[in-house]
Amino acid sequence: MAGSEEKRIIARGLNPPGPLLLVKKRIAEFSGGHLRVIVSSEDAADELVEYFLDMGAQVEIDNAGEDIHVVVDLTKSGEDE
């Protein structure tokens, strides 16, 4: 998922559904491109992965210390719709 500027949402320390609600609030700012959401728990990461996969986006998980990074390619989301 390299090659374009990556936007970030830092949702570290928020329990589910906090990170998902934050992403839903700010997703309009990220029409296309790459997005990295930084969370503190596997539950929050799993919830985000499910949300982005339902959108048709490509999703990767990157563990960085105690943080979990949900890396999303929004350039291809919704192509099959």
N, CA, C and O atoms as a Tinker XYZ file with bonds, in Angstrom:
   324  protein
     1  N      0.819000   -1.187000    0.000000    73     2
     2  CA     0.000000    0.000000    0.000000    64     1     3
     3  C      0.863000    1.252000    0.000000    63     2     4     5
     4  O      0.545000    2.231000    0.675000    81     3
     5  N      1.911000    1.221000   -0.727000    73     3     6
     6  CA     2.793000    2.381000   -0.796000    64     5     7
     7  C      2.498000    3.174000   -2.056000    63     6     8     9
     8  O      1.785000    2.710000   -2.946000    81     7
     9  N      3.059000    4.386000   -2.120000    73     7    10
    10  CA     2.953000    5.141000   -3.349000    64     9    11
    11  C      2.082000    6.372000   -3.281000    63    10    12    13
    12  O      2.096000    7.172000   -4.217000    81    11
    13  N      1.322000    6.564000   -2.213000    73    11    14
    14  CA     0.539000    7.784000   -2.098000    64    13    15
    15  C      0.599000    8.268000   -0.655000    63    14    16    17
    16  O      0.979000    7.525000    0.250000    81    15
    17  N      0.220000    9.519000   -0.460000    73    15    18
    18  CA     0.245000   10.078000    0.886000    64    17    19
    19  C     -0.752000    9.348000    1.761000    63    18    20    21
    20  O     -1.853000    9.008000    1.328000    81    19
    21  N     -0.355000    9.117000    2.982000    73    19    22
    22  CA    -1.190000    8.373000    3.917000    64    21    23
    23  C     -1.739000    9.326000    4.977000    63    22    24    25
    24  O     -0.984000   10.085000    5.585000    81    23
    25  N     -3.038000    9.285000    5.195000    73    23    26
    26  CA    -3.683000   10.067000    6.251000    64    25    27
    27  C     -3.759000    9.185000    7.496000    63    26    28    29
    28  O     -3.777000    7.958000    7.397000    81    27
    29  N     -3.804000    9.819000    8.662000    73    27    30
    30  CA    -3.842000    9.066000    9.914000    64    29    31
    31  C     -4.981000    9.523000   10.815000    63    30    32    33
    32  O     -5.328000   10.702000   10.885000    81    31
    33  N     -5.543000    8.537000   11.496000    73    31    34
    34  CA    -6.477000    8.806000   12.585000    64    33    35
    35  C     -5.902000    8.086000   13.805000    63    34    36    37
    36  O     -5.708000    6.871000   13.784000    81    35
    37  N     -5.639000    8.829000   14.842000    73    35    38
    38  CA    -5.097000    8.228000   16.053000    64    37    39
    39  C     -6.250000    8.020000   17.029000    63    38    40    41
    40  O     -6.813000    8.976000   17.562000    81    39
    41  N     -6.586000    6.756000   17.252000    73    39    42
    42  CA    -7.685000    6.393000   18.144000    64    41    43
    43  C     -7.154000    5.566000   19.314000    63    42    44    45
    44  O     -7.891000    4.800000   19.935000    81    43
    45  N     -5.889000    5.731000   19.597000    73    43    46
    46  CA    -5.218000    5.004000   20.673000    64    45    47
    47  C     -5.901000    5.326000   21.998000    63    46    48    49
    48  O     -6.200000    6.484000   22.290000    81    47
    49  N     -6.141000    4.290000   22.791000    73    47    50
    50  CA    -6.739000    4.478000   24.115000    64    49    51
    51  C     -8.254000    4.435000   24.131000    63    50    52    53
    52  O     -8.862000    4.386000   25.200000    81    51
    53  N     -8.875000    4.454000   22.954000    73    51    54
    54  CA   -10.344000    4.385000   22.901000    64    53    55
    55  C    -10.788000    2.926000   22.851000    63    54    56    57
    56  O    -10.231000    2.122000   22.104000    81    55
    57  N    -11.787000    2.597000   23.648000    73    55    58
    58  CA   -12.370000    1.256000   23.603000    64    57    59
    59  C    -13.434000    1.203000   22.528000    63    58    60    61
    60  O    -14.044000    2.225000   22.215000    81    59
    61  N    -13.674000    0.008000   21.944000    73    59    62
    62  CA   -14.739000   -0.115000   20.955000    64    61    63
    63  C    -16.072000    0.300000   21.581000    63    62    64    65
    64  O    -16.312000    0.003000   22.751000    81    63
    65  N    -16.920000    0.961000   20.851000    73    63    66
    66  CA   -16.852000    1.306000   19.427000    64    65    67
    67  C    -16.217000    2.658000   19.144000    63    66    68    69
    68  O    -16.401000    3.195000   18.051000    81    67
    69  N    -15.479000    3.225000   20.086000    73    67    70
    70  CA   -14.900000    4.553000   19.932000    64    69    71
    71  C    -14.111000    4.761000   18.638000    63    70    72    73
    72  O    -14.380000    5.714000   17.908000    81    71
    73  N    -13.132000    3.880000   18.336000    73    71    74
    74  CA   -12.371000    4.069000   17.099000    64    73    75
    75  C    -13.241000    4.025000   15.846000    63    74    76    77
    76  O    -13.036000    4.808000   14.918000    81    75
    77  N    -14.207000    3.116000   15.817000    73    75    78
    78  CA   -15.088000    3.020000   14.654000    64    77    79
    79  C    -15.937000    4.284000   14.504000    63    78    80    81
    80  O    -16.109000    4.783000   13.392000    81    79
    81  N    -16.459000    4.798000   15.597000    73    79    82
    82  CA   -17.257000    6.022000   15.535000    64    81    83
    83  C    -16.413000    7.197000   15.061000    63    82    84    85
    84  O    -16.888000    8.027000   14.285000    81    83
    85  N    -15.163000    7.276000   15.521000    73    83    86
    86  CA   -14.259000    8.329000   15.088000    64    85    87
    87  C    -13.979000    8.230000   13.595000    63    86    88    89
    88  O    -13.981000    9.237000   12.886000    81    87
    89  N    -13.738000    7.014000   13.123000    73    87    90
    90  CA   -13.491000    6.802000   11.690000    64    89    91
    91  C    -14.717000    7.196000   10.882000    63    90    92    93
    92  O    -14.593000    7.893000    9.875000    81    91
    93  N    -15.887000    6.766000   11.302000    73    91    94
    94  CA   -17.107000    7.095000   10.563000    64    93    95
    95  C    -17.330000    8.606000   10.500000    63    94    96    97
    96  O    -17.830000    9.123000    9.501000    81    95
    97  N    -16.959000    9.305000   11.565000    73    95    98
    98  CA   -17.114000   10.757000   11.601000    64    97    99
    99  C    -16.162000   11.444000   10.632000    63    98   100   101
   100  O    -16.509000   12.461000   10.031000    81    99
   101  N    -14.951000   10.885000   10.479000    73    99   102
   102  CA   -13.915000   11.550000    9.684000    64   101   103
   103  C    -13.685000   10.938000    8.305000    63   102   104   105
   104  O    -12.837000   11.431000    7.562000    81   103
   105  N    -14.404000    9.893000    7.943000    73   103   106
   106  CA   -14.135000    9.170000    6.692000    64   105   107
   107  C    -14.320000   10.056000    5.456000    63   106   108   109
   108  O    -13.659000    9.834000    4.442000    81   107
   109  N    -15.194000   11.043000    5.522000    73   107   110
   110  CA   -15.416000   11.921000    4.370000    64   109   111
   111  C    -14.152000   12.693000    3.997000    63   110   112   113
   112  O    -13.978000   13.070000    2.838000    81   111
   113  N    -13.274000   12.929000    4.961000    73   111   114
   114  CA   -12.023000   13.631000    4.702000    64   113   115
   115  C    -11.048000   12.772000    3.884000    63   114   116   117
   116  O    -10.074000   13.289000    3.337000    81   115
   117  N    -11.308000   11.481000    3.805000    73   115   118
   118  CA   -10.370000   10.548000    3.203000    64   117   119
   119  C    -10.956000    9.862000    1.979000    63   118   120   121
   120  O    -10.814000    8.650000    1.822000    81   119
   121  N    -11.605000   10.611000    1.121000    73   119   122
   122  CA   -12.174000   10.001000   -0.079000    64   121   123
   123  C    -11.024000    9.577000   -0.995000    63   122   124   125
   124  O    -10.379000   10.409000   -1.633000    81   123
   125  N    -10.789000    8.295000   -1.042000    73   123   126
   126  CA    -9.673000    7.756000   -1.813000    64   125   127
   127  C     -8.378000    7.882000   -1.035000    63   126   128   129
   128  O     -8.321000    8.580000   -0.023000    81   127
   129  N     -7.362000    7.223000   -1.497000    73   127   130
   130  CA    -6.060000    7.288000   -0.845000    64   129   131
   131  C     -5.885000    6.229000    0.218000    63   130   132   133
   132  O     -6.630000    5.251000    0.285000    81   131
   133  N     -4.886000    6.447000    1.044000    73   131   134
   134  CA    -4.545000    5.493000    2.085000    64   133   135
   135  C     -4.788000    6.106000    3.452000    63   134   136   137
   136  O     -4.552000    7.293000    3.678000    81   135
   137  N     -5.260000    5.274000    4.347000    73   135   138
   138  CA    -5.596000    5.700000    5.692000    64   137   139
   139  C     -4.968000    4.735000    6.686000    63   138   140   141
   140  O     -4.994000    3.522000    6.480000    81   139
   141  N     -4.407000    5.272000    7.759000    73   139   142
   142  CA    -3.857000    4.458000    8.845000    64   141   143
   143  C     -4.581000    4.854000   10.117000    63   142   144   145
   144  O     -4.557000    6.016000   10.524000    81   143
   145  N     -5.232000    3.868000   10.748000    73   143   146
   146  CA    -5.925000    4.108000   12.007000    64   145   147
   147  C     -5.137000    3.388000   13.098000    63   146   148   149
   148  O     -4.923000    2.178000   13.030000    81   147
   149  N     -4.716000    4.142000   14.092000    73   147   150
   150  CA    -3.901000    3.584000   15.168000    64   149   151
   151  C     -4.793000    3.355000   16.385000    63   150   152   153
   152  O     -5.408000    4.281000   16.913000    81   151
   153  N     -4.847000    2.083000   16.817000    73   151   154
   154  CA    -5.693000    1.701000   17.951000    64   153   155
   155  C     -4.861000    0.930000   18.977000    63   154   156   157
   156  O     -3.719000    0.552000   18.719000    81   155
   157  N     -5.462000    0.709000   20.142000    73   155   158
   158  CA    -4.758000    0.054000   21.240000    64   157   159
   159  C     -5.201000   -1.373000   21.506000    63   158   160   161
   160  O     -4.543000   -2.090000   22.259000    81   159
   161  N     -6.302000   -1.798000   20.905000    73   159   162
   162  CA    -6.806000   -3.135000   21.217000    64   161   163
   163  C     -7.140000   -3.925000   19.961000    63   162   164   165
   164  O     -7.478000   -3.371000   18.915000    81   163
   165  N     -7.032000   -5.239000   20.104000    73   163   166
   166  CA    -7.380000   -6.120000   18.990000    64   165   167
   167  C     -8.863000   -6.032000   18.660000    63   166   168   169
   168  O     -9.245000   -6.126000   17.493000    81   167
   169  N     -9.698000   -5.853000   19.671000    73   167   170
   170  CA   -11.142000   -5.729000   19.428000    64   169   171
   171  C    -11.444000   -4.520000   18.548000    63   170   172   173
   172  O    -12.250000   -4.604000   17.622000    81   171
   173  N    -10.797000   -3.403000   18.842000    73   171   174
   174  CA   -11.005000   -2.199000   18.029000    64   173   175
   175  C    -10.501000   -2.429000   16.608000    63   174   176   177
   176  O    -11.157000   -2.027000   15.647000    81   175
   177  N     -9.342000   -3.072000   16.466000    73   175   178
   178  CA    -8.781000   -3.354000   15.139000    64   177   179
   179  C     -9.709000   -4.274000   14.354000    63   178   180   181
   180  O     -9.966000   -4.037000   13.174000    81   179
   181  N    -10.211000   -5.320000   15.001000    73   179   182
   182  CA   -11.114000   -6.258000   14.326000    64   181   183
   183  C    -12.376000   -5.563000   13.831000    63   182   184   185
   184  O    -12.845000   -5.825000   12.723000    81   183
   185  N    -12.921000   -4.677000   14.658000    73   183   186
   186  CA   -14.127000   -3.937000   14.286000    64   185   187
   187  C    -13.862000   -3.046000   13.061000    63   186   188   189
   188  O    -14.697000   -2.954000   12.161000    81   187
   189  N    -12.700000   -2.400000   13.038000    73   187   190
   190  CA   -12.344000   -1.544000   11.903000    64   189   191
   191  C    -12.105000   -2.363000   10.644000    63   190   192   193
   192  O    -12.532000   -1.972000    9.558000    81   191
   193  N    -11.430000   -3.489000   10.781000    73   191   194
   194  CA   -11.174000   -4.346000    9.618000    64   193   195
   195  C    -12.493000   -4.781000    8.997000    63   194   196   197
   196  O    -12.655000   -4.721000    7.778000    81   195
   197  N    -13.431000   -5.216000    9.819000    73   195   198
   198  CA   -14.745000   -5.632000    9.315000    64   197   199
   199  C    -15.448000   -4.484000    8.588000    63   198   200   201
   200  O    -16.026000   -4.685000    7.520000    81   199
   201  N    -15.398000   -3.295000    9.160000    73   199   202
   202  CA   -16.029000   -2.119000    8.559000    64   201   203
   203  C    -15.426000   -1.815000    7.185000    63   202   204   205
   204  O    -16.155000   -1.608000    6.215000    81   203
   205  N    -14.098000   -1.789000    7.107000    73   203   206
   206  CA   -13.445000   -1.458000    5.842000    64   205   207
   207  C    -13.616000   -2.559000    4.798000    63   206   208   209
   208  O    -13.760000   -2.264000    3.612000    81   207
   209  N    -13.602000   -3.813000    5.218000    73   207   210
   210  CA   -13.828000   -4.902000    4.261000    64   209   211
   211  C    -15.248000   -4.832000    3.699000    63   210   212   213
   212  O    -15.465000   -5.105000    2.518000    81   211
   213  N    -16.216000   -4.467000    4.547000    73   211   214
   214  CA   -17.594000   -4.297000    4.075000    64   213   215
   215  C    -17.694000   -3.175000    3.038000    63   214   216   217
   216  O    -18.572000   -3.193000    2.175000    81   215
   217  N    -16.783000   -2.196000    3.134000    73   215   218
   218  CA   -16.738000   -1.104000    2.154000    64   217   219
   219  C    -16.070000   -1.549000    0.853000    63   218   220   221
   220  O    -16.152000   -0.849000   -0.157000    81   219
   221  N    -15.414000   -2.699000    0.872000    73   219   222
   222  CA   -14.701000   -3.177000   -0.302000    64   221   223
   223  C    -13.267000   -2.689000   -0.375000    63   222   224   225
   224  O    -12.633000   -2.787000   -1.426000    81   223
   225  N    -12.744000   -2.164000    0.729000    73   223   226
   226  CA   -11.377000   -1.640000    0.763000    64   225   227
   227  C    -10.385000   -2.760000    1.059000    63   226   228   229
   228  O    -10.745000   -3.796000    1.618000    81   227
   229  N     -9.138000   -2.538000    0.676000    73   227   230
   230  CA    -8.056000   -3.446000    1.044000    64   229   231
   231  C     -7.554000   -3.032000    2.422000    63   230   232   233
   232  O     -7.365000   -1.846000    2.692000    81   231
   233  N     -7.338000   -4.018000    3.292000    73   231   234
   234  CA    -6.953000   -3.731000    4.669000    64   233   235
   235  C     -5.765000   -4.595000    5.069000    63   234   236   237
   236  O     -5.707000   -5.780000    4.741000    81   235
   237  N     -4.819000   -3.988000    5.782000    73   235   238
   238  CA    -3.692000   -4.709000    6.367000    64   237   239
   239  C     -3.598000   -4.323000    7.836000    63   238   240   241
   240  O     -4.006000   -3.231000    8.232000    81   239
   241  N     -3.057000   -5.232000    8.635000    73   239   242
   242  CA    -2.801000   -4.967000   10.048000    64   241   243
   243  C     -1.291000   -4.895000   10.235000    63   242   244   245
   244  O     -0.551000   -5.739000    9.730000    81   243
   245  N     -0.847000   -3.885000   10.961000    73   243   246
   246  CA     0.573000   -3.698000   11.241000    64   245   247
   247  C      0.715000   -3.473000   12.746000    63   246   248   249
   248  O      0.212000   -2.485000   13.280000    81   247
   249  N      1.403000   -4.394000   13.428000    73   247   250
   250  CA     1.637000   -4.234000   14.858000    64   249   251
   251  C      2.900000   -3.410000   15.068000    63   250   252   253
   252  O      3.951000   -3.700000   14.496000    81   251
   253  N      2.779000   -2.379000   15.896000    73   251   254
   254  CA     3.914000   -1.505000   16.188000    64   253   255
   255  C      3.977000   -1.304000   17.697000    63   254   256   257
   256  O      3.285000   -0.447000   18.248000    81   255
   257  N      4.803000   -2.092000   18.352000    73   255   258
   258  CA     4.857000   -2.036000   19.805000    64   257   259
   259  C      3.534000   -2.474000   20.390000    63   258   260   261
   260  O      3.030000   -3.552000   20.072000    81   259
   261  N      2.970000   -1.635000   21.247000    73   259   262
   262  CA     1.679000   -1.963000   21.851000    64   261   263
   263  C      0.511000   -1.500000   20.997000    63   262   264   265
   264  O     -0.641000   -1.821000   21.292000    81   263
   265  N      0.796000   -0.754000   19.947000    73   263   266
   266  CA    -0.258000   -0.239000   19.073000    64   265   267
   267  C     -0.529000   -1.198000   17.920000    63   266   268   269
   268  O      0.330000   -1.980000   17.513000    81   267
   269  N     -1.742000   -1.111000   17.416000    73   267   270
   270  CA    -2.141000   -1.853000   16.224000    64   269   271
   271  C     -2.524000   -0.820000   15.180000    63   270   272   273
   272  O     -3.347000    0.059000   15.435000    81   271
   273  N     -1.925000   -0.930000   14.008000    73   271   274
   274  CA    -2.206000   -0.009000   12.915000    64   273   275
   275  C     -3.078000   -0.735000   11.889000    63   274   276   277
   276  O     -2.694000   -1.778000   11.361000    81   275
   277  N     -4.235000   -0.179000   11.621000    73   275   278
   278  CA    -5.121000   -0.687000   10.575000    64   277   279
   279  C     -4.859000    0.193000    9.360000    63   278   280   281
   280  O     -5.204000    1.374000    9.342000    81   279
   281  N     -4.238000   -0.410000    8.342000    73   279   282
   282  CA    -3.827000    0.329000    7.155000    64   281   283
   283  C     -4.801000   -0.003000    6.031000    63   282   284   285
   284  O     -4.999000   -1.169000    5.689000    81   283
   285  N     -5.406000    1.036000    5.463000    73   283   286
   286  CA    -6.507000    0.854000    4.523000    64   285   287
   287  C     -6.216000    1.551000    3.205000    63   286   288   289
   288  O     -5.775000    2.700000    3.181000    81   287
   289  N     -6.466000    0.841000    2.106000    73   287   290
   290  CA    -6.376000    1.415000    0.771000    64   289   291
   291  C     -7.801000    1.718000    0.317000    63   290   292   293
   292  O     -8.554000    0.817000   -0.054000    81   291
   293  N     -8.159000    3.006000    0.354000    73   291   294
   294  CA    -9.517000    3.419000   -0.010000    64   293   295
   295  C     -9.660000    3.722000   -1.498000    63   294   296   297
   296  O    -10.746000    4.081000   -1.952000    81   295
   297  N     -8.569000    3.580000   -2.270000    73   295   298
   298  CA    -8.645000    3.902000   -3.684000    64   297   299
   299  C     -9.492000    2.915000   -4.454000    63   298   300   301
   300  O     -9.985000    3.238000   -5.534000    81   299
   301  N     -9.669000    1.729000   -3.928000    73   299   302
   302  CA   -10.419000    0.696000   -4.643000    64   301   303
   303  C    -11.738000    0.359000   -3.977000    63   302   304   305
   304  O    -12.445000   -0.535000   -4.442000    81   303
   305  N    -12.088000    1.044000   -2.910000    73   303   306
   306  CA   -13.321000    0.708000   -2.213000    64   305   307
   307  C    -14.539000    1.021000   -3.069000    63   306   308   309
   308  O    -14.606000    2.049000   -3.743000    81   307
   309  N    -15.493000    0.111000   -3.024000    73   307   310
   310  CA   -16.744000    0.315000   -3.735000    64   309   311
   311  C    -16.689000    0.030000   -5.223000    63   310   312   313
   312  O    -17.664000    0.303000   -5.924000    81   311
   313  N    -15.582000   -0.511000   -5.740000    73   311   314
   314  CA   -15.490000   -0.787000   -7.182000    64   313   315
   315  C    -16.502000   -1.823000   -7.654000    63   314   316   317
   316  O    -16.977000   -1.760000   -8.787000    81   315
   317  N    -16.830000   -2.776000   -6.784000    73   315   318
   318  CA   -17.718000   -3.873000   -7.195000    64   317   319
   319  C    -19.186000   -3.508000   -7.036000    63   318   320   321
   320  O    -20.058000   -4.299000   -7.395000    81   319
   321  N    -19.472000   -2.331000   -6.509000    73   319   322
   322  CA   -20.869000   -1.960000   -6.285000    64   321   323
   323  C    -21.502000   -1.368000   -7.512000    63   322   324
   324  O    -22.678000   -1.004000   -7.486000    81   323
